[in-house]
Amino acid sequence: MNPMEVERMLARHREWLAKRPRGARLNLSLADLQGYDFSGADLRAAKMSGANMSRAVLVETNLSEADLFAANLERADLSKADLTKADLRGASMRGATLAGARLMGVDFRGGALMQASDNGVGFGGPDGQGNKPKANTSGADLAEANLRGSNLTGSNMNGVNLAGANLSRANLTKVSLRKANLAGADFKGACLRGVDMSLALIDGADFQGADLKGAILEDVDMDSANFTGAELFVDVASFGDTVASILQEHEKWIKTDGREGTRADLAGLNMERIDLSNKDLSGANLKGAKLAGAKLQNATLVMTDLSEADLTGANLIGALANGVNLARATLQKALLTRAQLGQVPLRGPDGKPIGRFWSASLAAADASDADFSDALLKGANLIDAKLNRARLVNANLTDAKMVNADLTGADMTGAQVPSQG
């Protein structure tokens, strides 16, 4: 298009935004704007569906609520642009620069390119004969795009191609990335709290130091990406309806004292990095469960069977786990600060205490390098337990059974230990 013509249209758009009678909403649908410089322009709510803006300069441009449906923004510079609530369904942004851009509430889903005409936008073909063009349902193409530090909060990015994109330090809080291609993408230091990445391809993606608290990762191959140093506690929903249903039934079982619901049986299941903080799993069967990196902070685990479970690096800070069975469990580098791993008074049929106690068991457990600072281990069974290099600072080990327990290199500063003899 003629630059002078575009400038006149921009002037009328400014009038339209100011609600003046001579204004007109900017409509550049299907226009050829390759390499055009819109830096700093106010393009709020502009209609630019299907426009070709490849290699255009849109630095600090306000495109909030703009219609960029199926637009071509390949290799465009959108640094610090405001795209809040813009419609980017089916847009191609391969190699675009969006460093520092605001992308809150953007819709990146796939769509079908429509033909613009004097009668509006319809499914007309390029020959004007009403032939429908091929639909683009793959989502926006942001492959190798630079989105470093951008804000994408709440955006719909289902099916988007972000292969090789740079999203380091970006804010993707509660973004939906279902079925997205994230292969080789850089998410280092990014905020991905509450993100839904179900069915996404993450081969070779880098999530080092990223915050993924509450992320949903159903049917995602976690082993194919780098999560070193990431804060990753996976929402229960990521493990499918079965686990969620079992936990719901267990909650009923607890609340009704066994009259309703069913005791949870999650024995042997792989629930690595699951977030079970504050959950009441008393009496549940988690024998042999894979819970490495799981979050069980402030969970209630009274009389829970976690024997032979893998809790490597798990967070059990403040957990109420009196009478828990952790025999032969792996607790390497687990955090059990302020956890209660003491005794439960046994009661008779009449509900009255019978004078006996059921102790927590860590017999033959591997708790090397674990942190038991300020933990209650009164009367606990620690026979043959590996506690080498463990932190037991100010821990209460009164009456604990510690025959053959390995305490090599353990920090026992301030700990209350069993009396000799």
VMD Tcl script that draws the C-alpha trace (Angstrom):
set ca {
  {0.00 0.00 0.00}
  {1.01 3.62 -0.49}
  {2.60 4.94 2.75}
  {0.69 8.22 2.45}
  {-2.58 6.30 2.20}
  {-1.69 4.27 5.29}
  {-0.82 7.43 7.22}
  {-4.19 8.98 6.33}
  {-5.93 5.83 7.56}
  {-3.91 5.96 10.78}
  {-4.96 9.56 11.35}
  {-8.62 8.64 10.92}
  {-8.12 5.69 13.27}
  {-6.81 8.04 15.95}
  {-9.95 10.12 15.49}
  {-12.05 6.95 15.79}
  {-10.30 5.99 19.02}
  {-11.06 9.47 20.36}
  {-14.72 8.93 19.34}
  {-14.74 11.91 17.02}
  {-17.31 11.99 14.18}
  {-14.77 12.05 11.31}
  {-12.90 9.01 12.56}
  {-12.91 5.54 11.05}
  {-11.64 2.26 12.42}
  {-8.44 1.17 10.70}
  {-9.05 -1.73 8.30}
  {-5.92 -3.14 6.69}
  {-7.22 -6.68 6.26}
  {-5.21 -8.62 3.63}
  {-3.06 -5.53 2.94}
  {0.56 -5.93 1.83}
  {2.54 -4.14 4.56}
  {5.85 -5.95 4.28}
  {8.62 -4.06 6.06}
  {6.31 -1.20 7.04}
  {7.33 0.82 10.12}
  {4.50 1.17 12.65}
  {6.80 1.95 15.59}
  {4.93 3.62 18.45}
  {1.66 3.74 16.50}
  {-1.69 3.37 18.25}
  {-3.35 0.45 16.47}
  {-5.77 -0.51 19.21}
  {-8.69 -2.59 17.89}
  {-7.41 -2.24 14.30}
  {-8.62 -4.78 11.73}
  {-5.56 -6.39 10.13}
  {-6.70 -9.96 9.51}
  {-4.68 -11.72 6.83}
  {-2.36 -8.73 6.40}
  {1.21 -9.40 5.29}
  {3.44 -7.63 7.80}
  {6.50 -9.79 7.42}
  {9.65 -7.95 8.54}
  {7.51 -5.00 9.67}
  {8.74 -2.83 12.54}
  {6.17 -2.61 15.35}
  {8.40 -1.58 18.24}
  {6.31 -0.25 21.16}
  {3.23 -0.34 18.94}
  {-0.13 -0.59 20.71}
  {-1.98 -3.53 19.14}
  {-4.23 -4.31 22.09}
  {-7.49 -5.96 21.00}
  {-6.35 -5.76 17.36}
  {-7.68 -8.29 14.84}
  {-4.54 -10.01 13.52}
  {-6.33 -13.19 12.54}
  {-4.13 -15.23 10.14}
  {-1.76 -12.27 9.72}
  {1.80 -12.81 8.47}
  {4.20 -11.39 11.06}
  {7.21 -13.51 10.16}
  {10.49 -11.91 11.27}
  {8.61 -8.78 12.35}
  {10.01 -6.74 15.23}
  {7.35 -6.46 17.95}
  {9.72 -5.58 20.79}
  {7.81 -4.02 23.71}
  {4.61 -4.02 21.67}
  {1.27 -4.22 23.50}
  {-0.76 -7.14 22.12}
  {-3.11 -7.49 25.10}
  {-6.24 -9.45 24.08}
  {-5.25 -9.35 20.40}
  {-6.65 -12.01 18.06}
  {-3.66 -13.89 16.63}
  {-5.44 -17.10 15.71}
  {-3.63 -18.82 12.87}
  {-1.07 -16.02 12.62}
  {2.44 -16.79 11.38}
  {5.11 -15.27 13.61}
  {8.05 -17.46 12.71}
  {11.28 -15.74 13.67}
  {9.49 -12.66 15.02}
  {10.98 -10.63 17.86}
  {8.60 -10.09 20.77}
  {11.11 -9.32 23.50}
  {9.38 -7.47 26.33}
  {6.01 -7.55 24.55}
  {2.73 -7.56 26.48}
  {0.67 -10.55 25.36}
  {-1.85 -10.98 28.16}
  {-5.05 -12.70 27.08}
  {-3.93 -13.17 23.47}
  {-5.75 -15.83 21.42}
  {-3.19 -17.85 19.45}
  {-5.42 -20.74 18.41}
  {-5.69 -22.07 14.87}
  {-8.31 -20.64 12.54}
  {-9.38 -20.35 8.90}
  {-8.25 -17.49 6.68}
  {-11.19 -15.44 5.46}
  {-11.32 -13.20 2.41}
  {-11.95 -9.49 2.95}
  {-14.22 -7.57 0.58}
  {-16.37 -4.47 0.46}
  {-19.12 -6.59 1.99}
  {-17.00 -7.49 5.00}
  {-14.97 -10.59 5.67}
  {-16.19 -13.91 4.34}
  {-14.99 -17.23 3.03}
  {-14.28 -15.96 -0.47}
  {-11.32 -17.31 -2.41}
  {-8.63 -15.24 -4.12}
  {-10.57 -15.47 -7.38}
  {-13.69 -14.00 -5.80}
  {-15.70 -17.09 -6.73}
  {-16.46 -18.10 -3.16}
  {-13.92 -20.93 -3.07}
  {-12.88 -21.58 0.50}
  {-9.14 -21.28 1.11}
  {-7.39 -24.03 3.01}
  {-8.05 -23.74 6.76}
  {-5.14 -23.18 9.12}
  {-5.98 -25.09 12.27}
  {-2.47 -25.61 13.57}
  {-2.34 -22.50 15.74}
  {0.02 -19.57 15.41}
  {3.52 -20.28 14.12}
  {6.03 -18.77 16.55}
  {8.91 -21.10 15.72}
  {12.27 -19.53 16.68}
  {10.49 -16.34 17.80}
  {12.17 -14.20 20.45}
  {9.69 -13.83 23.32}
  {12.28 -13.26 26.02}
  {10.77 -11.42 28.99}
  {7.36 -11.09 27.32}
  {4.10 -11.22 29.29}
  {1.70 -13.88 27.98}
  {-0.47 -14.20 31.09}
  {-3.73 -16.04 30.43}
  {-3.15 -16.44 26.69}
  {-4.69 -19.28 24.69}
  {-1.79 -20.92 22.84}
  {-3.30 -24.33 22.16}
  {-1.60 -26.00 19.20}
  {0.91 -23.16 18.77}
  {4.29 -23.91 17.19}
  {6.97 -22.55 19.53}
  {9.74 -24.87 18.37}
  {13.11 -23.28 19.11}
  {11.49 -20.11 20.47}
  {13.16 -18.04 23.20}
  {10.78 -17.62 26.15}
  {13.42 -17.18 28.82}
  {12.17 -15.11 31.77}
  {8.76 -14.76 30.09}
  {5.54 -14.70 32.14}
  {3.24 -17.52 31.00}
  {1.04 -17.69 34.10}
  {-2.11 -19.75 33.41}
  {-1.36 -19.95 29.68}
  {-2.96 -22.87 27.81}
  {-0.40 -24.72 25.68}
  {-2.32 -27.92 25.03}
  {-0.92 -29.87 22.05}
  {1.65 -27.11 21.45}
  {5.02 -27.82 19.82}
  {7.60 -26.69 22.38}
  {10.50 -28.75 21.03}
  {13.81 -27.04 21.69}
  {12.16 -23.96 23.21}
  {14.02 -21.98 25.87}
  {11.96 -21.46 29.06}
  {14.88 -20.77 31.40}
  {13.73 -18.70 34.38}
  {10.20 -18.36 32.96}
  {7.07 -18.21 35.12}
  {4.76 -21.05 34.07}
  {2.51 -21.21 37.12}
  {-0.75 -22.99 36.40}
  {0.16 -23.54 32.74}
  {-1.64 -26.36 30.89}
  {0.84 -28.24 28.69}
  {-1.21 -31.41 28.29}
  {-0.23 -33.42 25.18}
  {2.48 -30.87 24.33}
  {5.72 -31.89 22.60}
  {8.64 -30.78 24.79}
  {11.57 -32.71 23.28}
  {14.78 -30.81 24.01}
  {12.99 -27.91 25.72}
  {14.92 -26.16 28.50}
  {13.00 -25.37 31.71}
  {16.03 -24.70 33.91}
  {15.05 -22.55 36.90}
  {11.48 -22.13 35.63}
  {8.52 -21.84 38.02}
  {6.00 -24.56 37.10}
  {3.97 -24.66 40.30}
  {0.51 -26.06 39.61}
  {1.34 -26.92 36.00}
  {-0.78 -29.53 34.21}
  {1.42 -31.93 32.24}
  {-0.92 -34.76 31.33}
  {0.52 -37.15 28.72}
  {3.78 -35.20 28.46}
  {7.14 -36.97 28.22}
  {8.91 -35.34 31.17}
  {12.16 -37.18 30.48}
  {12.57 -35.50 27.09}
  {13.22 -31.99 28.52}
  {15.59 -30.33 30.98}
  {13.92 -29.43 34.30}
  {17.12 -28.84 36.28}
  {16.43 -26.44 39.15}
  {12.82 -25.92 38.07}
  {10.11 -25.43 40.69}
  {7.88 -28.16 39.38}
  {5.02 -29.51 41.42}
  {2.48 -31.06 39.10}
  {-1.25 -30.62 39.64}
  {-3.26 -33.76 40.45}
  {-5.18 -33.27 37.19}
  {-2.01 -34.08 35.24}
  {-2.21 -37.69 36.39}
  {-5.59 -38.35 34.81}
  {-9.10 -38.88 36.10}
  {-8.23 -42.11 37.91}
  {-5.86 -40.55 40.46}
  {-8.14 -37.55 41.00}
  {-11.14 -39.86 41.54}
  {-9.22 -42.06 43.99}
  {-8.24 -39.01 46.03}
  {-11.81 -37.70 46.04}
  {-13.12 -41.05 47.27}
  {-10.42 -41.12 49.95}
  {-11.43 -37.66 51.12}
  {-15.00 -38.93 51.59}
  {-13.64 -41.99 53.40}
  {-11.74 -39.75 55.82}
  {-14.57 -37.27 56.43}
  {-17.22 -39.96 57.04}
  {-14.95 -42.17 59.14}
  {-15.18 -44.92 56.53}
  {-18.96 -44.87 56.06}
  {-18.65 -43.47 52.54}
  {-15.93 -43.41 49.92}
  {-12.99 -45.78 49.61}
  {-9.53 -45.87 51.13}
  {-7.01 -44.72 48.51}
  {-4.90 -47.42 46.88}
  {-2.15 -45.75 44.85}
  {0.45 -48.46 45.37}
  {3.23 -48.47 42.80}
  {1.89 -45.56 40.76}
  {4.22 -43.04 39.14}
  {3.29 -39.65 40.59}
  {6.63 -37.89 40.43}
  {6.48 -34.20 41.34}
  {2.77 -34.37 42.17}
  {1.43 -31.61 44.41}
  {-0.31 -33.22 47.38}
  {0.34 -30.40 49.82}
  {-2.27 -30.09 52.59}
  {-3.98 -33.32 51.45}
  {-5.21 -35.80 54.06}
  {-3.86 -39.19 53.00}
  {-4.18 -40.85 56.38}
  {-4.40 -44.62 56.04}
  {-3.81 -44.54 52.28}
  {-1.83 -47.27 50.52}
  {1.11 -45.71 48.67}
  {3.45 -48.66 48.95}
  {6.15 -48.50 46.28}
  {4.73 -45.29 44.80}
  {7.10 -43.14 42.77}
  {6.93 -39.74 44.44}
  {10.36 -38.28 43.66}
  {10.22 -34.50 43.86}
  {6.62 -34.59 45.12}
  {5.19 -31.81 47.26}
  {3.64 -33.16 50.46}
  {4.12 -30.01 52.52}
  {1.72 -29.93 55.49}
  {0.07 -33.14 54.26}
  {-1.55 -35.49 56.76}
  {0.00 -38.95 56.48}
  {-1.08 -40.58 59.75}
  {-0.76 -44.38 59.47}
  {-0.12 -44.03 55.71}
  {1.74 -46.88 54.02}
  {4.69 -45.40 52.12}
  {6.91 -48.43 52.49}
  {9.37 -48.86 49.60}
  {8.15 -45.58 48.10}
  {10.58 -43.33 46.24}
  {10.47 -39.89 47.87}
  {13.83 -38.66 46.60}
  {13.94 -34.88 46.97}
  {10.31 -34.76 48.11}
  {9.01 -31.87 50.22}
  {7.40 -33.11 53.44}
  {7.97 -29.94 55.43}
  {5.49 -29.73 58.29}
  {3.82 -33.03 57.38}
  {1.76 -34.74 60.09}
  {2.95 -38.32 59.66}
  {2.66 -40.00 63.04}
  {2.58 -43.77 62.64}
  {3.59 -43.56 58.97}
  {5.24 -46.59 57.38}
  {8.38 -45.50 55.51}
  {10.21 -48.80 55.87}
  {12.70 -49.34 53.03}
  {11.59 -46.06 51.45}
  {14.01 -43.78 49.61}
  {14.16 -40.33 51.19}
  {17.46 -39.09 49.82}
  {17.65 -35.28 49.98}
  {14.02 -35.12 51.12}
  {12.88 -32.14 53.20}
  {11.21 -33.18 56.46}
  {11.76 -30.00 58.46}
  {9.22 -29.75 61.32}
  {7.58 -32.99 60.19}
  {5.92 -35.12 62.88}
  {7.01 -38.74 62.55}
  {6.07 -39.86 66.02}
  {3.59 -42.24 67.59}
  {-0.17 -42.76 67.34}
  {-2.05 -43.95 70.44}
  {-3.92 -47.19 69.76}
  {-7.58 -47.34 70.75}
  {-9.93 -50.16 71.58}
  {-13.37 -50.87 70.05}
  {-14.85 -48.35 72.45}
  {-12.55 -45.63 71.10}
  {-10.58 -45.35 74.32}
  {-6.76 -45.47 74.41}
  {-5.39 -48.89 75.39}
  {-2.00 -47.59 76.52}
  {-0.06 -48.75 73.47}
  {1.36 -46.75 70.59}
  {1.98 -47.28 66.88}
  {5.32 -45.76 65.95}
  {6.44 -44.28 62.66}
  {8.82 -46.63 60.86}
  {11.84 -45.66 58.80}
  {13.40 -49.09 59.22}
  {16.02 -49.69 56.50}
  {14.97 -46.45 54.81}
  {17.59 -44.48 52.86}
  {17.35 -40.93 54.20}
  {20.89 -39.88 53.39}
  {21.26 -36.10 52.96}
  {17.66 -35.61 54.12}
  {16.72 -32.67 56.35}
  {14.94 -33.58 59.61}
  {15.62 -30.26 61.34}
  {13.12 -29.65 64.17}
  {11.32 -32.89 63.24}
  {9.54 -35.06 65.80}
  {10.82 -38.65 65.65}
  {9.85 -39.68 69.16}
  {9.69 -43.47 69.41}
  {10.33 -43.86 65.67}
  {11.79 -47.09 64.30}
  {15.10 -46.16 62.67}
  {16.67 -49.61 62.76}
  {19.13 -50.04 59.85}
  {18.16 -46.62 58.48}
  {20.70 -44.70 56.42}
  {20.96 -41.20 57.87}
  {24.45 -40.38 56.66}
  {24.93 -36.63 56.13}
  {21.34 -36.03 57.24}
  {20.43 -32.86 59.15}
  {18.86 -33.70 62.48}
  {19.34 -30.27 64.04}
  {17.04 -29.88 67.07}
  {15.20 -33.08 66.10}
  {13.40 -35.00 68.86}
  {14.63 -38.61 68.78}
  {13.52 -39.50 72.29}
  {12.87 -43.26 72.62}
  {13.69 -43.79 68.92}
  {14.99 -47.24 67.98}
  {18.34 -46.61 66.27}
  {20.08 -50.00 66.18}
  {22.55 -50.09 63.27}
  {21.36 -46.69 62.01}
  {24.09 -45.05 59.89}
  {24.67 -41.51 61.18}
  {28.00 -40.95 59.44}
  {28.43 -37.23 58.83}
  {24.97 -36.42 60.23}
  {24.45 -33.05 61.94}
  {22.95 -33.79 65.36}
  {23.32 -30.29 66.78}
  {20.73 -29.76 69.51}
  {19.04 -33.11 68.84}
  {17.35 -35.00 71.67}
  {18.72 -38.52 71.38}
  {17.59 -41.79 73.04}
  {18.96 -42.27 76.53}
  {21.75 -44.83 76.82}
  {20.82 -48.04 78.58}
}
mol new
graphics top color blue
foreach p $ca { graphics top sphere $p radius 0.5 }
foreach p [lrange $ca 0 end-1] q [lrange $ca 1 end] { graphics top cylinder $p $q radius 0.2 }
display resetview
